[in-house]
Amino acid sequence: MKTKTKRVESKMKKGSSFAVYCSLPILGWALYDFANTIFSSNITTIFFPFYLQETIGKNDELNQVASTFISYANALASILLVIFSPLFGVMIDRTGKKKQPLVTLALLSIACTAGMGIAAFWQENASLSLLMVILLFVLAKFFYHSSLVFYDSMISDLGNEKELPLISGFGVAIGYIGTLVGLLVYLFVGDGQFHHAFIPTALLYFLFTLPLILWVKEERKEKSDEKEERFSFFNGYKDIIQTFREAKRHKSIFLFMLTYFFLNDAIATSIAMMAVYAKAVVGFTTDMFIVLYLISTVASVIGSFLFGYITRSVGARRGITYVAFILIMALILAVTAVRSAAFWISGSLFGVALGAMWVTTRTLIVELSPPNKAGQFFGLFAFSGKVSAILGPAVYGTVTLVFAHTGNLASRLALSSLLLFAVIGLFIHLRTPYEQE
């Protein structure tokens, strides 16, 4: 406890937000956001969906089948996350280790991303090659999201309460700047050769993970009780079950998990399906979507920085309310878009909402969590998001599969289901009295 107090006091002495941003540990931490956002944007949002659409989608109906494959692959990765992410939170509380597991998971994600590129180049058996790419994508996304449990929990060690919104906003903004660098991979992609982006993305992911490895030092947890330090992986479920049993004593956190469940469901699934939706439904070309994604990224950078200050000024609760309204507006425009102009606006609003969501929600979970259970509640925070990440893609993919015969209408119906989720999330949020208990 003495160590953390000294760390916070040293941060406070720095005074200015600029000094906080120039700290090597904070910069190294933020650059991992830079690194993993390259993976998230290049693989999850752009090139993996385009690869499946190019490989499977030969007409309007098969485009919907491609959407189903994309949705179910994302849902499968989320099933793995639901199983493991709560245990990662318990691991943090039991062992105090954050950096070592984060780095291990990041390197596994990088290896699987590179493996996607190798598998895609194997043309002797096209069906097996496609299957291997999909399975490696599932693993790469699982390891990527797993690393975020440890990454998010590290923020509480980097500054004091007043600095946390600024640090969070800085990390998200740096992350989305990483998207701009990641899109340079598009230079390696020939006409329809979207799998050419996989290996360069893995290399960039690794390169920008190095600052976290080199600059962020993790202080060892003091060993007051050797028995308490031991971590049994499967026995960790007992602590998760106990946490849910204590939900009545942590009502604000429990209801916030529900809010995040629905809002994350809407935004994560929308981002994952944006590329195929833009091309198949709205009529965007690949080049148009890349430009839209660049604009959306700039909006994310502005939104994350802006909401860092908005959150500090009006509080995390009201900040989340603003984000929810922006998200709902973006979904309405996307569902009803007939011409490309409406989708340009929608994509920009999605960018703002995505950047701001991380800033506001991470800040609120720190404010609400009891100090001795911060890691565990970050695990539950991830758990809520990952359960929603099963439901959203599963619903979206099922709708596109069932209504595939209707062509592009199937995608509009699928996106409409996400609008309903966003409205439910906002309703729960507005009805919740947030208090630390």
Sequence and secondary structure as in RCSB ss.txt:
>XXXX:A:sequence
MKTKTKRVESKMKKGSSFAVYCSLPILGWALYDFANTIFSSNITTIFFPFYLQETIGKNDELNQVASTFISYANA
LASILLVIFSPLFGVMIDRTGKKKQPLVTLALLSIACTAGMGIAAFWQENASLSLLMVILLFVLAKFFYHSSLVF
YDSMISDLGNEKELPLISGFGVAIGYIGTLVGLLVYLFVGDGQFHHAFIPTALLYFLFTLPLILWVKEERKEKSD
EKEERFSFFNGYKDIIQTFREAKRHKSIFLFMLTYFFLNDAIATSIAMMAVYAKAVVGFTTDMFIVLYLISTVAS
VIGSFLFGYITRSVGARRGITYVAFILIMALILAVTAVRSAAFWISGSLFGVALGAMWVTTRTLIVELSPPNKAG
QFFGLFAFSGKVSAILGPAVYGTVTLVFAHTGNLASRLALSSLLLFAVIGLFIHLRTPYEQE
>XXXX:A:secstr
 HHHHHHHHHHHHH SHHHHHT HHHHHHHHHHHHHHHHIIIIIIIIHHHHHHHHH SSHHHHHHHHHHHHHHHH
HHHHHHHHHHHHHHHHHHHH   HHHHHHHHHHHHHHHHHHHHHHH  SSHHHHHHHHHHHHHHHHHHHHHHHHH
HHHGGGGTS TTTHHHHHHHHHHHHHHHHHHHGGGGGG  TT GGGGHHHHHHHHHHTTHHHHHH        S 
HHHH   TTTHHHHHHHHHHTGGGGHHHHHHHHHHHHHHHHHHHHHHHHHHHIIIII   HHHHHHHHHHHHHHH
HHHHHHHHHHHHHH HHHHHHHHHHHHHHHHHHHHH  SHHHHHHHHHHHHHHHHHHHHHHHHHHHHHS GGGHH
HHHHHHHHHHHHHHHHHHHHHHHHHHHTGGGTTHHHHHHHHHHHHHHHHHHHHHHT      
